């Protein structure tokens, strides 16, 4: 049993100090995952990888998380990937909301020629809606998409996190991408 899994078990048992022991062990990996995901975000995004890591960590390990019961290191990183996805979706929705000027294009004061394109926000929200539909019928595939797309895990890392072979990850990844592409295209036509 890895040190991370042991600490996760201590957290599950109610040891509040264990969360302090966990952060140094997982921070670099979470930071790498967040950095990978943030590179895919549109220009002008105000959320930084460090803030994404801290928010995701607090949601996964925070004191209000009664449902946490991790089986392994992979399960923990899967929960972190899902938390990152939710944080990014919430951020996209906030940016898009009319109350915050979501229907307007924003520009930087320092560089008036740099305009943020709201189309990426729409794509992210469309992906989230399609992923929600996929999760109803194929929760394993939805979890794979979260790990690969939102957390930026490799095929091998995803396989380890899900406890399946790399070959199965590749096959499921191809299927999930095709399914999501079809679903997003159908939503765009309606």
Long-range contacts (C-beta under 8 A, 24 or more apart in sequence): 2-72, 2-73, 4-73, 4-76, 5-70, 5-72, 5-73, 8-70, 8-72, 8-73, 8-76, 9-70, 11-61, 11-68, 11-70, 12-68, 12-69, 12-70, 16-63, 19-61, 22-61, 23-57, 23-61, 26-57, 26-76, 26-77, 26-80, 27-53, 27-57, 29-77, 30-56, 30-57, 30-77, 30-80, 32-152, 33-77, 33-80, 33-81, 33-84, 33-151, 33-152, 33-153, 34-84, 36-151, 36-152, 37-84, 37-88, 37-150, 37-151, 37-152, 41-88, 41-120, 42-116, 42-117, 42-120, 42-121, 43-114, 43-116, 43-117, 44-106, 44-108, 44-114, 44-116, 45-91, 46-91, 47-87, 47-88, 47-91, 52-84, 52-87, 52-88, 55-83, 55-87, 56-80, 56-83, 56-84, 56-87, 59-83, 59-86, 59-87, 72-163, 73-161, 74-160, 74-161, 74-162, 74-163, 75-161, 77-147, 77-151, 77-153, 77-161, 78-143, 78-146, 78-147, 78-161, 78-162, 80-151, 81-146, 81-147, 81-150, 81-151, 81-153, 82-143, 82-146, 82-150, 84-150, 84-151, 85-128, 85-146, 85-150, 88-124, 88-150, 89-124, 89-125, 89-128, 92-121, 92-124, 92-125, 93-125, 95-121, 96-121, 96-122, 96-125, 126-184, 126-187, 126-188, 127-180, 127-184, 129-187, 130-180, 130-183, 130-184, 130-187, 131-180, 133-183, 134-176, 134-179, 134-180, 134-183, 138-176, 138-179, 140-172, 141-172, 141-175, 141-176, 141-179, 142-176, 144-169, 144-172, 144-173, 144-176, 145-173, 145-176, 145-180, 148-173
